[in-house]
Amino acid sequence: MATNARQSEADFLRTCDVAFQNVEENPVIKAALAEVGYDDAKIQEGKDLLSTAQLKYDTNKKEENETSVASLNFKTKKEELRKLYSRHRKIAKVAFMDNPATLILLDLEKPIPSTYTHWLEVLNVFYVEILADQQLQDKLAQLKVTAEQLTQGAELIPEVKKLYATYKDEVGESENATKEKDTAFTALDLWMRTFYKIAAIALEDEPQLLEALGKNVKS
């Protein structure tokens, strides 16, 4: 949208709305515009563009809010899993420090991956392998890591995956809503630019009336 950089989208919508209201309510402005081709039908074109832009703006805001909520839910659950795994990993490295094969089996001999996908894979291997081996569980139980706690960690993984998928879906919907909103604002902005140029000609004998249409006029 090529509106004034200092003018927010919400301000732009309000300015357009006020302009159309004053065209309807001020008989002098309405008559002057009608003489240069901006009759009721032409003004309705602009009002329709405004309605579309307002709808797309509201939808975009809604999608942005839903994306923020989805992001928060994902990050909160991911952090819960991270803290739980961090404790289990720390204890497991002590419990199996004399068993190199187990350290390798549980991916404990390498640093924790930084990428989300690899990180989740490492966590999944850790919990799957331990929960499939009673001896490993018994060893950890001696250091106060219960089977219930390990199961909790394992069950958090699909929860995190689901929340991440929801978040990514919301991001996609938000990006699409932004594109549609930008397209609608561009169409409205182009219409309004032409409208103001024509209005300036129609009201050249009474330029102060342009202010009723949202244009500042130098005195």
Residue pairs with C-beta under 8 A, 6 or more apart in sequence:
1 9
1 12
1 182
1 185
1 186
1 188
1 189
2 186
2 189
2 190
2 193
3 9
3 12
3 185
3 189
7 15
9 57
9 185
10 57
12 185
12 188
12 189
13 50
13 53
13 54
13 57
15 214
16 46
16 50
16 53
16 188
16 192
16 214
17 50
18 213
18 214
19 192
19 195
19 212
19 213
19 214
20 43
20 46
20 47
20 50
22 29
22 212
22 213
23 29
23 30
23 33
23 38
23 43
23 213
24 30
24 43
26 209
26 212
28 206
28 209
29 199
29 203
29 209
29 212
29 213
32 202
32 203
32 206
32 209
33 39
33 43
33 198
33 199
33 202
34 40
35 202
36 198
36 201
36 202
37 198
38 195
38 198
38 199
38 202
45 191
46 188
46 191
46 192
46 195
49 184
49 187
49 188
49 191
50 188
52 184
52 187
52 188
53 181
53 184
53 185
53 187
53 188
55 184
56 177
56 180
56 181
56 183
56 184
56 185
57 181
57 184
57 185
59 177
59 180
59 181
60 174
60 177
60 178
60 180
60 181
62 177
63 170
63 173
63 174
63 177
63 178
64 174
64 177
66 170
66 173
66 174
67 167
67 170
67 171
67 173
67 174
70 163
70 166
70 167
70 169
70 170
71 167
71 170
73 163
73 166
73 167
74 160
74 163
74 164
74 166
74 167
77 156
77 159
77 160
77 163
78 160
78 163
78 164
80 156
81 123
81 153
81 156
81 157
81 159
81 160
84 149
84 152
84 153
84 156
85 123
85 126
85 153
87 145
88 126
88 140
88 145
88 149
88 150
88 153
89 108
89 112
89 126
91 140
91 143
91 144
91 145
92 106
92 108
92 126
92 130
92 140
92 145
93 103
93 108
94 143
95 139
95 140
95 142
95 143
96 102
96 103
96 106
96 108
96 136
96 139
97 103
100 109
102 108
102 136
103 109
105 129
106 125
106 126
106 129
106 130
107 122
107 125
107 126
108 126
112 119
112 122
113 119
113 121
113 122
116 164
120 157
120 160
120 161
123 153
123 157
124 154
124 157
126 153
127 150
127 153
127 154
127 157
128 154
129 136
130 136
130 137
130 140
130 150
131 137
131 147
131 150
131 151
131 154
137 147
137 150
140 150
141 147
196 210
196 213
196 215
199 210
199 213
199 215
200 207
200 210
200 215
203 209
203 210
207 217
208 217
210 217
211 217
